[in-house]
Amino acid sequence: MTPGLYHYYVTELAFYWSLMFSQFTDIKRKDFLIMFIHHLATVSLISFSYVNNMARVGSLVMCVHDASDFLLEAAKLTNYAKYQRLCDFLFIVFSVAFFITRLVIYPIWILNSTMFESWAIVGPYPSWWLFNILLLVLQVLHIIWFYLIARIAIKAMLRGKVCNDVRSDIESSSDDEADTPEEGHKAYHTPKGENGTNGHYAAVKARVQNHTS
């Protein structure tokens, strides 16, 4: 393993460990369990591929996931800055990149290689089953997340702009509450976006109102 690939592995592993721990202190969302499963599977895959010298396929999986994530973070920044047109454009680009990388490249090239081509070359063995089961778990999560992204995209086309996160910031919040002016600029969220800024803002505002009343 080259020094560059080693540092890439360490950085990715540290990042996903931080997401796993911060999830318990962040705003609780409706997909809390899904996100926890994703972080757990990702940490397991990174560690497993490193220990078993599967760095080649491990680095490919990480690159496929990283290819679209930065676009979502850029869209969030423009949403917070209230550059709506740029936010809409970046979200569309992110949606296309997410679909291509995680629903086309990942299953057709990576899963096909790890599941079928490797079966024909070396055959199944205990760690082979564990590795591919974890990869399939990620694929199921990709489908769920793309469904959420598609819902946001459809609402964006109907309303003319990217709307609120379909999961909401808080577990018990309703769709009607999400449409209020205070929540109008709430950012959407996916695998690496553990941002709860607007939820904390709403909680602080409620406490101030209770104090002044």
Long-range contacts (C-beta under 8 A, 24 or more apart in sequence): 1-55, 5-55, 5-59, 8-59, 8-62, 9-46, 9-50, 9-55, 9-58, 9-59, 12-46, 12-62, 13-43, 13-46, 13-47, 13-50, 15-192, 16-42, 16-43, 16-46, 17-43, 19-192, 19-194, 22-194, 23-194, 26-194, 26-195, 26-196, 27-169, 27-170, 27-196, 27-199, 27-200, 28-170, 28-171, 29-165, 29-167, 29-168, 29-169, 29-170, 29-171, 29-189, 30-167, 30-168, 30-171, 31-144, 31-148, 31-167, 32-171, 34-141, 34-144, 35-191, 35-194, 37-137, 37-141, 38-138, 38-141, 38-191, 41-134, 41-137, 41-138, 41-141, 42-138, 44-134, 45-131, 45-134, 45-135, 45-138, 48-127, 48-130, 48-131, 48-134, 49-131, 52-127, 52-131, 54-131, 57-110, 57-113, 57-114, 60-110, 61-106, 61-110, 61-135, 61-138, 64-101, 64-102, 64-105, 64-106, 64-110, 65-101, 65-102, 65-191, 67-97, 67-101, 68-94, 68-97, 68-98, 68-101, 68-102, 69-190, 69-191, 69-192, 71-97, 72-190, 72-192, 72-193, 73-192, 73-193, 75-162, 75-188, 76-187, 76-188, 76-193, 76-195, 79-162, 79-185, 79-187, 79-188, 80-185, 80-187, 80-197, 82-185, 84-161, 84-162, 87-161, 87-162, 88-156, 88-161, 88-162, 91-152, 91-153, 91-156, 91-162, 91-188, 92-153, 94-149, 95-149, 95-150, 95-153, 98-145, 98-146, 98-149, 98-190, 99-146, 102-139, 102-142, 102-145, 102-146, 103-142, 103-143, 103-146, 106-138, 106-139, 106-142, 107-139, 110-135, 111-135, 111-136, 111-139, 141-191, 145-190, 145-191, 148-190, 149-190, 152-188, 162-188, 164-188, 165-189, 169-196, 169-198, 169-199, 169-202, 170-199
